[in-house]
Amino acid sequence: MRKKQNTKDLNILNKEVKISAIITAGGSSTRFGSNKLIEKIDKLTVIETTISKFIDIVDEIIIPAQEETKTIILNSKIYSNKIKFASPGETRQKSVYNAILACSKPEIVLIHDGARPFIEKKSIKEIIELTKKEKAVIAGVMAIDTIKKVENGKIIETLDRRTIFQAQTPQAFDYELIKTIHEKYKNIDNFTDDSSMAEKFGITPVIFEASINNKKITTKEDLK
């Protein structure tokens, strides 16, 4: 029998909250060889495609973008007054922190890779609803390959892939929580994603199983 939700949970899920999305666009695309965000997918660039997935769902989009990418966005047919820009930092972590500070004090913020244009709108909406309750939610996909732990070129352990998820974005957080976390670790720039920072802070993010198609474009083969 399905468990009946208590009144408190229903109030949380039904509450109208302000949502911001941070879409990272400040990277150098070193492995791609050129600015991958302005490559075309059908009629739109990669960054335009990514923005289009969020624009009708969230209240504002903050983009820490390099000038070339910013120009493309400003001249795009999908550009709207929902879009704001933040200064890109020397690292992704610094770019995200700049964007967090530029947010208009939302309740929830989603942090997403600009080079991950295949996220489904349905997943974005479901992650938002889950974050209203859980405070920290990340998209991910269960590992399909056997995972080996290696030291000095030798396998020392085979990990149980049923417990292994590959982290994706968006990663969604209570805004004040992730702002506090970024402020605490702003001088420790060795985190690979925002959920790693949350874990270090003592928060246990909830995993949202997204699609294997939610890939990040890293090389020209990924774009094909």
C-alpha positions in Angstrom: 0.0 0.0 0.0 1.3 3.4 -0.9 2.3 5.4 2.1 0.3 8.6 2.6 2.3 11.7 2.7 2.0 13.8 5.8 0.7 17.4 5.7 4.2 18.9 6.2 5.6 17.0 3.2 2.7 18.1 1.0 3.1 21.7 2.0 6.8 21.5 1.0 6.1 20.0 -2.4 3.3 22.3 -3.2 5.1 25.5 -2.2 5.9 27.9 -5.0 9.6 28.7 -4.8 12.0 30.9 -6.7 14.4 28.8 -8.8 17.7 30.0 -10.3 19.9 28.0 -12.7 23.6 28.5 -13.1 24.9 27.3 -16.5 28.6 27.2 -16.6 30.2 28.6 -19.8 33.6 29.9 -18.7 35.8 26.9 -19.6 38.6 26.9 -22.2 37.5 23.7 -24.0 41.2 22.5 -24.1 40.4 18.9 -24.9 37.9 19.9 -27.6 40.4 22.2 -29.4 38.0 25.1 -29.8 35.0 26.7 -28.0 32.7 23.7 -28.0 29.8 25.8 -26.6 29.4 27.7 -29.9 29.4 24.5 -32.0 26.1 23.8 -33.7 23.6 21.1 -32.8 21.0 21.3 -35.6 20.1 25.0 -35.7 21.3 26.1 -32.2 24.7 26.2 -30.7 25.5 23.9 -27.7 25.1 26.7 -25.2 21.8 27.8 -26.7 20.5 24.2 -26.6 21.4 23.9 -23.0 19.8 27.2 -22.1 16.6 26.2 -24.0 16.1 23.3 -21.6 15.9 25.6 -18.5 14.5 28.9 -19.8 10.8 28.0 -19.3 11.3 26.2 -16.0 13.3 28.6 -13.9 13.0 32.2 -12.8 16.5 33.3 -13.8 19.6 31.9 -15.5 23.0 33.0 -14.4 25.8 32.3 -16.8 29.5 32.8 -16.0 30.6 33.1 -19.6 33.7 34.0 -21.7 33.1 37.0 -24.0 32.8 34.9 -27.2 30.1 32.8 -25.7 28.4 35.8 -24.1 28.1 37.5 -27.5 26.5 34.4 -29.0 23.9 34.3 -26.2 23.1 38.0 -26.4 22.4 37.7 -30.1 20.5 34.5 -29.8 16.7 34.2 -30.6 16.3 32.4 -27.2 17.9 35.3 -25.2 15.5 36.9 -22.7 15.6 39.1 -19.6 15.7 36.0 -17.5 19.4 35.6 -18.4 22.1 37.4 -16.4 25.9 37.1 -16.7 28.6 36.6 -14.1 32.3 36.9 -14.4 34.0 33.6 -15.2 36.7 32.6 -12.7 40.0 30.9 -13.2 38.4 27.6 -12.4 34.9 26.1 -12.6 34.5 26.4 -8.8 35.3 30.1 -8.9 32.9 30.6 -11.8 30.1 28.9 -9.9 30.8 31.0 -6.8 30.6 34.2 -8.8 27.3 33.0 -10.3 25.9 32.1 -6.8 26.7 35.6 -5.6 24.9 37.0 -8.7 21.7 35.1 -8.0 18.6 37.1 -6.9 18.2 35.1 -3.6 16.3 32.1 -4.8 15.2 29.2 -2.6 16.7 26.6 -5.0 19.6 26.8 -7.4 20.5 24.3 -10.1 24.1 24.1 -11.3 24.5 22.7 -14.8 27.3 22.2 -17.3 26.9 24.4 -20.4 28.3 21.6 -22.4 25.7 19.1 -21.3 22.8 20.0 -23.7 20.9 16.8 -23.7 19.3 17.0 -20.3 15.6 16.3 -20.4 13.2 19.0 -19.2 11.2 16.3 -17.3 14.4 15.5 -15.3 14.9 19.2 -14.5 11.4 19.5 -13.1 11.7 16.3 -11.1 15.0 17.3 -9.6 13.5 20.6 -8.5 10.6 18.9 -6.8 13.0 16.5 -5.0 15.2 19.4 -3.9 12.3 21.1 -2.2 12.4 18.2 0.3 16.0 17.0 0.3 18.1 20.2 0.0 20.8 18.6 -2.1 20.1 16.5 -5.2 22.4 15.5 -8.0 21.7 13.9 -11.4 23.7 10.7 -12.1 23.7 7.4 -13.9 24.5 4.0 -12.6 27.8 2.6 -13.8 27.4 0.0 -16.6 31.1 -1.1 -16.8 33.0 -3.1 -14.2 34.9 -0.6 -12.1 38.5 -1.3 -10.9 40.4 0.5 -8.2 44.0 0.9 -9.3 47.2 1.9 -7.5 50.6 2.1 -9.2 49.2 0.6 -12.3 47.8 -2.5 -10.5 44.3 -3.5 -9.8 43.8 -3.7 -6.0 40.0 -4.0 -5.8 36.9 -4.5 -8.0 34.1 -2.3 -6.8 30.5 -3.3 -6.8 29.1 -1.4 -9.8 25.6 -1.6 -8.3 26.7 1.0 -5.8 28.6 3.2 -8.3 27.0 6.2 -9.9 28.6 8.6 -12.5 27.9 12.1 -11.4 26.2 14.4 -13.9 24.5 17.8 -13.7 22.2 19.5 -12.9 23.1 19.5 -9.2 20.5 21.2 -7.2 20.7 22.7 -3.7 19.0 24.9 -1.2 20.5 28.3 -2.2 21.6 29.5 1.3 23.2 26.1 1.9 25.3 25.9 -1.2 26.2 29.6 -0.8 27.5 28.8 2.7 29.4 25.8 1.4 31.1 27.7 -1.4 32.0 30.6 0.9 33.6 28.1 3.4 35.7 26.4 0.7 36.4 29.3 -1.7 40.1 29.1 -0.9 40.3 25.3 -1.4 40.1 24.9 -5.1 40.4 21.1 -5.6 36.8 20.0 -5.8 35.6 18.3 -9.0 31.9 19.2 -8.6 29.6 21.0 -6.2 28.3 17.8 -4.6 31.9 17.0 -3.5 31.9 20.2 -1.6 28.6 19.4 0.0 29.9 16.0 1.1 33.0 17.7 2.6 30.6 20.0 4.5 28.7 17.0 6.0 25.7 17.0 3.6 24.6 13.8 2.0 23.2 14.6 -1.4 20.4 12.5 -2.9 21.0 10.9 -6.3 18.5 11.3 -9.1 18.9 8.7 -11.7 18.9 10.6 -15.0 19.5 9.4 -18.6 22.7 8.0 -20.0 22.1 10.4 -22.9 22.8 13.3 -20.5 26.4 13.4 -21.7 28.9 16.2 -21.4 30.5 17.2 -24.7 34.2 17.0 -24.1 35.6 15.9 -27.5 34.6 16.3 -31.1 33.5 12.7 -31.1 31.0 13.5 -28.3 29.4 16.2 -30.6 29.0 13.7 -33.4 
